[in-house]
Amino acid sequence: MNGTTASSPSRAAVSSLFRGVRLSRRACWCVAMLAGCIVSLAACVADEAPSATIGSVITVPTGGAPEPGPNDRHIAVAVRRHLEREHFLRQPIDDDVARLWFEAFFEALDPMKVYFLKSDVDEFRTRCDTLDDLVKRGDVNFAYQVLERFLQRVDERLPVIERLIDEEHDFTREESIIIDRDETTWAATKAELDDAWRKRIKYDLLVQKMEETPPDEARDKLHRRYRSFAKRMHQMTADELLETYLSSLTSSFDPHTSFMSPGTLENFEIQMRLELDGIGAQLKSEDGYTTIVELTPGGAAERDGRLKSQDRVIGVGQGADGEVVDTVDMNLNEVVKLIRGKRGTVVRLKVIPVGETAPKVYDITRDKIELKDAEARGEIIEHGTKADGSPYRIGVINLPSFYMDMAGAQQGQANFKSSTRDTERLLDDFRREKVDCVVLDLRNNGGGSLPEAIKLTGLFIDRGPVVQIKDADQQVRPYDDIDPGVAWDGPLVVLANKFSASASEILAGAIQDYHRGLIVGDDSTHGKGTVQSLLDLGRQLFRRFDNAPSLGAIKITMQQFYRPSGASTQLEGVRSDIILPSLTTHLPVGEADLDHAIEFDRVPAARYEPEGRVTNRVIKALQERSNQRVATNEEFQELAEDIARYKRRKDEKTISLVESEFERQWNEGKAAEEEEEKRLEESEFSKRPVVKRDYYFDEAMNVVIDYLNALSGAGDIAEAAQATP
């Protein structure tokens, strides 16, 4: 399968938050470890019944190292070959890349440097310059040897951690803990590492105290957390280790090139086609338990009615009488494989319902799940008042991603899933309902299919270039909307924020270059201006066979895209015409915050004709009117205070472990951090209303009304626009 994508790395973007930012509710290192454990669509990611042959569990026998998987060599050679031959940078894998690879792999395993000793890292570093030579022949034994040492250190740490949890600590002692992982160093001795863990456990206990967890319960919770972590590390599968190791190599080229194991590839394909078989639930791993995050609307679990958010799954059985397998402390991916399966089959979940202690068993019949919350959805709202006293009618489209069923499209299916088709149907409804303006909400839209971005932009502009693409040979080619006419020719506003990336930026950039509509939101979008292609390694390596084995895929950066005007969105993003205050503007989650990001540049402008509906004079008048409203809005004033507190604290490298000072900092940063967590949750999970009528959205709608008046020449905004130089 070959698929071209223009999407952002939500996990990479989120992981950048762990540098220089205090995260509430968890120790920073633990959040970094657990961030990758949140699996959207987890309980319904299946086309086949579970198989014991998928993802063999790695164990570390006494005195021996785990063995590489049977296909590791073929996969490693293929990844190396694709990187050197097809990556946009055309960079050879040499000693310089090997050093970056080495550092990235150790950081992936031990991001806060709390398990390995300096002597461990130094020992393995002596072989660092050989990694480029080893991968040429597919030798990945280094990864397994490092994992063996890591598991050894985890097992050595656990008794120390458990002793520290049960000890009494002095919370008046003047000391602090480093929270910026870039500032941490490997401990030279076990005594030094013991002291680092003493501070880390003090931090954990202070967090639990701030959350008003009773002392005994807090200690029990921490015991479960660290025992569960140790057990999960021993359950790491061969697929997961290889994905971590090879993605550490690919990320040395740029942050969007990665190796996907078969399981990760399957998740990606489901997200693109928005359809799967399963029970319809999202899971996360939390202190040893598999916890229900939310249920998919209309899915099998929601229709059944018994399973609820925050319930804990402690066992899974197949069919009406299959053995219930204990899932406490089990690797989340392994739990997913047990729960998933073909529609019409039964899975039995042993669950501890939220707020209860006694487990219950729910039998749920798997079914086809359509991810309605992840597709384009529309709603007509009323806002403001026209001259005749009637309200303005505004059609809002919430578009979480640019999705397309790639397999369905390649097979020539007539009705394959497509974001453009769904959006066009909504626009048809809006025209019939005679809305005054369309608002396309791309906030938190991380991108998706490049062809979809081009086609969907074509719903709003007539024929012409939407994006220009440069390949590794420096050849630049425009990609046009070739369909005559538009689906909506009326006023258009696009909402965007720092999480709007890639394909979202293609659309927003084209709309802005054509002066076709107004961009409203954060000061700029994410800043991802590169294009990835998805290469299925099984089909690449076994082209002569009808049933190629599933070996995963490499998502590889092969091109860079540019706006019709010639400017890249890389690093700089798309600047909003009207900027609304937002915490996300200040979060370190943009492309520029990622390691090894490709540089910004320009190409010559393509030939296109701007429509001229949005002028600088109108934009300036709209911004001034918005600023005046924001300055007198109490909720925006509270937001300004949160932003000021966040900016004061975001560059701090340490946190005090003196309880009184810790509590002061906790309370001071609580509001901003809760807003940050909410934004991250919204970007990770798709369940949200089409329209959330909060103060931010209402101000965006006020801008829409001003815009409509400016276009029609009505009201004082039109006069202000004319007077503005």
Secondary structure, DSSP 8 states (H G I E B T S, - for coil): -EEEEEE--HHHHHHGGGSS---SSS-HHHHHHHGGG-BTTGGG-BSS---TTSS-B----TT------TTHHHHHHHHHHHHHHHSTT-----HHHHHHHHHHHHHHH-TTS-SSBHHHHHHHHTTGGGHHHHHHTT--HHHHHHHHHHHHHHHHHHHHHHHHHHS---TTS--EEE--GGG---BSSHHHHHHHHHHHHHHHHHHHHHTT--HHHHHHHHHHHHHHHHHHHHT-BHHHHHHHHHHHHHTTT-TT-EEE-HHHHHHHHHHHHTEEEE--EEEEEETTEEEEEEE-TTSHHHHH----TT-EEEEEEETTT---EE-TT--HHHHHHHH---TT-EEEEEEE-TT--S-EEEEEE-EEEE-GGGS-EEEEEEEEE-TTS-EEEEEEEE---B-B-HHHHHTT-TT--BHHHHHHHHHHHHHHTT-SEEEEE-TT--EEEHHHHHHHHTTTS-SEEEEEEEETT--EEEEEE-S-S-S--S-EEEEE-TT--THHHHHHHHHHHTT-SEEEESSB-----EEEEEEEHHHHH-TT-SS-----EEEEEEEEEE-TTSBB-TTT--B-SEE---GGGGSS-SGGGSTT-----B-----------S-HHHHHHHHHHHHHHHHT-HHHHHHHHHHHHHHHHTT--EEE-SHHHHHHHHHHHHHHHHHHHHHHHHHH-----S---SHHHHHHHHHHHHHHHHHHT-HHHHHHHHH--
